[in-house]
Amino acid sequence: MKAINRIIDRARANPGRIVLCEADDPRVLQAALRATREGTARIVLVGDRTRITALADNEAIDLSGMELVDPADSPRAADYARTLFSLREKKGMSLAQAQLEVLKPLTFANLMVHLGDADGSVAGAVHTTADVVRTAIQIIGVDKAFKLVSSFFLMMMCEPFHNLKGGLIFSDCGLVVDPNAEELSEIAMAAADSAQNLLAEAPRVAMLSFSTSGSAKHAAVDKVVTAAERVKSLRPGLAIDGDVQLDAAIVADIANRKLPDSQVKGKANVLIFPNLEAGNIGYKLAERVGGAVAIGPLLQGLAKPANDLSRGCSAEDVFHVIAVTVVQAQGRLASPTSAG
């Protein structure tokens, strides 16, 4: 079974309440309908009621089974504004500004998650990544277990022509431009947790570099080595190799030759790129040349789930991210160390 299908099945087994703040976009509304019909999530649509219902009529989409919330007439708006004011008062926001800000669907949706009125949010079909991430960090906040929010792609390699089968985590490919060693270690630990939750298997982490076990000397290699050592000290039970070249990370025979003491043994399911440039190129090569399906960018390190979409996403992409968000929420509820 494909990894994404396992994720969808897990979501159906315990569907979470997912809020969508871009339901005046037909792709989002189509994904919401599918998630509702298939029992993948309990959908809350946040936005202008007139525009959403008009689009639903035009697209012949039945909104029954979904909750529709318009911030302009929501009885929760006043409470949400006070909550936002308390979160942002030290940054100079006034109560009057909070009352206006809460009318924005993206802000309202994240406040729903923050206050426990939804299990997770999905946005980005219309909003920019900068807006989605900034609002999530400001309102939902960073998980107490981490020091920063990063991103990952869930890469599906499930076709007959793929030598490497199954799902992999690629991180960070969309957010942190040039992480230092500590930040890179945080990305690696968050990605390991993402693999444990979404792939339902033990994470095997490769800290990618142009060097394998010191075969090259450079400050860029030193950063990866330092990051890997920090992860090993904080997560002693985690299988991790660093510094390691891509071939030694995913091909067992090459790992045996280049890195005989490897913990991952050429079977990495988490690939940590040294910077955003490498990560962005890497996932797009895997997608466009290697025929992998890229789901994301997904966010990790938040106190509660909130995920980004590409503005070029399809309705199927939105549906997949909804399912992932449900499973992320399940994982937080199951973890005794979850913050929020």
N, C-alpha and C positions, 0 to 999 in steps of 0.2 A: 504494500500500500504506500502511495506517495505521502511524504511527510506532511504536506498541506492538508491532505485528506484526514490524516490522523488528528491534526489540529482542529479541523472542522468538526470531527466526531466528538472530540473532547469538549468543544464549545457547546455542542448540542446537549451533551450529558448534563450540563449545568450552566444554562445560558445566563450571562450577566446582562446588566442594564447599561447599554452603550448609547451615549448621546452624540448626535450628529448635528453640527451647526451650519451645514451648507446644503440643506435639503431643498433649496431653490435651484440646485443644479441637478439635471436629470440623471447623471451618473450616480450621484449619491442616493437619490430617491429610488432608483432601480435596485441598488445594492441593499438599501433598507428593506425594500419589499422582499427580496430574496432571503435576507437574514430572518425576516419575520416568518415567511412561509415555511422555511426549512428549520425553524426553531433554533437558529444559531445564536441569536441574541434577542433581548427585549429592547426594542428601539425607542429612543426618545428623540424627536425632531425638534430642534430649537431654531426659531426664526420668525419671519413675518408670516402670520397665519394666512393672509390673503394670497400672497405670492406662492406659498407652498401648496395650498389647496388648488389654486389655479393650475399650477404645473402638474399636480397629480391628476386633475381632470383632463388636461391636455395629453398626458402620457398614458391615460387609462390605468392609473395605479390606485389600487384600493388601499386607503390609509388605515382601515380598521385593523386593530391589533397593534398599532403604534400609538404612542403618546405624542401629541403636538403641543408644544409650549411656546407661546409668544412672550418674550420678555416685556413687551409694552403693556401687557395686561396680566402678567403673572402675579399672583398673591405673594410669591416668594421674593419678588424684586427688591422690596424694601430691606428685607433681612439680608439678601445677597449684597446689597449696596453697603450695608453696615459692616458685613464681613470683609468686603473688598477694602473699605476704608481702614479697617483695623490692620489689614495686611500691608497696605501701601502708605499709611499715614506718615511713617518715618521717611518715606521717599518724597514727601511733599504733596501727596494727594489729599484733597479736601473731600468732605462728605458730598458736597454738591458735584464734584467731579466724578466721584464713585457712582453716584446715582445716574449720571449720564453714561458712564463707561459700562455699567451693568446691562444697559440696553443693547449692547453689541452681542450678537449670538455667540461669538467665540469666547468672550469673557464670561457670559452667562453659563455656557457649557462647562468651562473649567471650574467655575464655582460650584456647579452641581457635583462634579467629581470630588472637589476639595471637601465639601460638606457631607459626602456620602449619599447624595441623592442619585448618583450614577456610579457605576463601577469603572468606567473609562470613557474617554472621548476620542473621536477620530475627526481630523480636519486636514486641510491642505489642498483639496481639489480646487479651491478658489483662493484661499489665503496663502501667503508666502510662507516658506519654511521659517523665516525670521520671526514672523508674527506668531506662528503656531508654537514655536519653541519658547519665545520670550513670554508669551502669556501662560504657558504651562509652568515654566520655572517660577514666575512671579506669583501664581495663584496656587498651584498644586505643590510646588516646592521640590527640593532635591531629597532623595531618600537619605535617611540618616546614615546608612551603611556606606555611602559614597560621597565624593567631594565634587563631582561634576556630572552633568548630563551629557550623554554621547548618543551616537546612533549606530544602527546596524542594519544590514540587509539579510533577510532569510533567503538563501539561494537554493533553489530546487533543481537538482540534477537527477532526473527520474526517467529520461528517455533511453531507448535501447542503445543509442550511440554513445551514451555517457559511460566512460570507464569508471569514473568515480560516482557512485550512486548515493542518493539520499539527499538530506538537507544539510547545509552548512551555514554557519554564522560568519559574515564578513563585517569587520568593524575596525575603525570608524570610517565610514565611506561618505558621510554627508554632513558632518557638523564641526568637529574639532580640527582646526586647520593644521596646526603644528604642535602637537602635544609634547610637553617635556616628559622626562622619565616617570615622574610621579603620576602625571595625567595619563600616560600610556598604560601604566599598571592599573589605574582605575578603570580604564576602558576594557582592559583584558579581564578583570574580575567581573565587571558587569556583563560582558559578553559571555563569560563562562556560565553565569547564572541564567542568561537568556537561553543558552543551549540546553542547560539542565531542564528548564521549564518547557521550552517549545519543542525541542527534539526528543525530550523524554529519554535521554541517555547521558551517560557521564561525559562531561566536557573534556576534550583533548585539545589543548591550546597551543598554537604555533605563533610565536612572536617573530613575524617575518622581517627579513633583512636581505641585503645582498651578500651577507656573510653567514657561514654556518660554523658555529662553535669557534669563533675567533679566526676564521680563515682570512678575514680582511680586517685591517686596522683603520678606523675612522671614527670621528665623533658621533656620526649617525649610528654606527654600530654600538658604540658605548652606551648610547641612550637606550637602545633596545635591551642590551645586557642588564643594565641597571634596573630597567622596568621589570624584566623577568625575575631578577633576584628579589625585588620587593614583593612581587606576587608570591613567589615561593615561600618567603618568610611569613606572609599573612595568610596564605592558603596552602599549608604544607601537604595536604592530601590531594592537591590538584595536579593532574598530568599536564606538564607544560614544557615546551622546548623554546629556548631563545638564547642567542640569535640563530635563526634557521632560514635557509632559502626555501622558496616555495616547493621545489621539486622534492626536497628532503622532508617537507611537511606532509605531503600527500601521496608519496610513492614509497612503499615499504622497502623495496630493493635499494633505492637510492639512500633512504634513511640508514639502512644497515651499513652501507659503505661510508657515507659522510658523517654519520652521527651514531656510532654503535651503542652509545650510552643513552640514546633517546628514550624519554618517557612516553612520547607520543607514537613512536615507531612508524612514522609515515602514514598515520591514520588520523590526522587532525580533522576535527569537525568545527573548530573555531580558528579563524585566521585573523590575526591582529596586524593591521598595516601600520607602518611607522609614522605615516602622516596622511592627511586628507588627499593629497595629490596621488599618492600610490593607491589608496583605498578606492577613490573614485574611478581611476583608470582600471584597477583590478576588477571591480564588480561589473563595469561596462564591457570589459573584454570577455569575462565569463558569460555575460548575457548575450552580447552581440556576436561574438565569435564562437563561444562554446555552447550556445543554445540553452543556457541555464535560464530559469524563470526567477526574476528578482522581485521579492516582496519587500516593500519598504519605500523610503527609509523609515525605520521603526526607532522609537526612542527608548533608552534605558537609563536608569539612574534617577528617575522621578519617584516621588513618594507614592504616587498612584499612576495607573496607566493613562497615557495620552499619546496618540500617535499621529505622525505626519503622513501626508500623501504627496505624491508628485502631482503637479497641476496638469500633467499629461496623462493621468491615470484613467483606466477604464472602469466600468461598473464592477467587473470581476475583481480588479485590483482592490477597489473599496471593500467589496465583500470579504476578500481574504484578510485585509487589515482589520476589519471588524472581528473576524474569528480569532485572529492573533490577539487582539486586545482583550477579548473575553478570557482567553487562556492565560494571558498575563495577569489578569485580575484574579483568576482562580489560584495562580501560583502565589500571589501576595497573601491571599487569605489562608493558604496552606502553610506559609512560612512563619515560624515563630519570631523571626527577626524583622518582619516587615514593618516599615515605618508608616506613619500617616494616621 
